[in-house]
Amino acid sequence: MENKELSVQNSEQVQMIPELIKQTLGPFFTAMTEMMRQNTEAFQQVSTAQAVMNDRMAALEKQIRLNTPVTRQQAKYLKAAIKDKATELLEKSSAVDSKGVQKLCLAIKKEALSFYGVSAVEEIPKHEYSVAMNYIATWNNMRTVRDVVKEVRMRLSESEG
């Protein structure tokens, strides 16, 4: 019988139980909610800082890539390609001499360097090496070639006559 007496509660007691739970656990849930809000803010700040750092790293990597010049060997290949292109263009006109090749080399080199905004072949960005080789291979300024061919032919005719 005692068990039954303990389990019997009046309606007033039943109505007080939710209020007691609310008073007892309310501060705990309020504190937990505040802690979760603060953690969410902290994670958002960390995420924002990491995004900024990732952007800066990407910009730095890009700047390093842009500022890394061609290797010495690549610079030699570029210079050889310039000389080969100059010789090829003069051979098409049957007007080849060392001064003509040198002058046309300087013209090709000047245009290639101005394309990259640098003052020496060694300063061309390494990641642009294949583009530079293609630029040289397809270079064809007919006015410059014509002027150099005229000079070469004049020199050749003077040396013969």
JOWODA-V828690 format. One record per helix or strand of 3 or more residues. SS is the DSSP state (2 for helix, 1 for strand). FROM is the first residue (numbers start at 1). LEN is the number of residues. If there is no record, write none. Layout:
((SS;FROM;LEN) (SS;FROM;LEN))
This chain:
((2;2;6) (2;11;57) (2;72;21) (2;98;19) (2;121;3) (2;126;13) (2;142;19))
